[in-house]
Amino acid sequence: MSNHSSSTATAETTRIEADPTVPVIRMTRDFAATPEQLFRAHTDPALFVRWVGPDSLDVTIEHWDATSGGSWRYVARRDGQEFRFRGCFHEIRPDRLVQTFTFEAEPDGVALETLWFEDLGDGRTRLHAQSLVDSFEARDAWLRGGMETGVNEGYAKLAALVSSGAV
């Protein structure tokens, strides 16, 4: 986890920052991908399950309606354990996604997530993401709970899918 204020990210790492003044987590990562490819990877359920989360999880989509006003739900499994997540897509545009995110074991912990895709040219895109939660305690619990591993392993899988031509 990084709390520095550098504005660079590399294709291999995700910069994750906890804002000191509001309960927000900000993430930035560069990809050798177009904005359209990253948008598709975040909205197509068949692609999404191939990259989301840590390597140790197997993800199954239970519901997926990637439209403004739509909703989603998926289950991640590891060693007989199930972790369920759900949310609503508030806004789906080619350059921006806004959704809620809830880990069902903590139903009061609803995050508002915003992702946007910055076209860097030459087939490269900077992904920006921020998650607003309801308290600093909730934000810090997310950061302690393995979020960094899941984000980095997931985005590494996404980068591999893009480079393989699957996205």
Secondary structure, 3 states (H helix, E strand, C coil): CCCCCCCCCCCCCCEEEECCCCCEEEEEEEECCCHHHHHHHHHCHHHHHHHCCCCCCEEEEEEECCCCCCEEEEEEEECCEEEEEEEEEEEEECCEEEEEEEECCCCCCEEEEEEEEEEEECCEEEEEEEEECCCHHHHHHHHHCCHHHHHHHHHHHHHHHHHHCCC
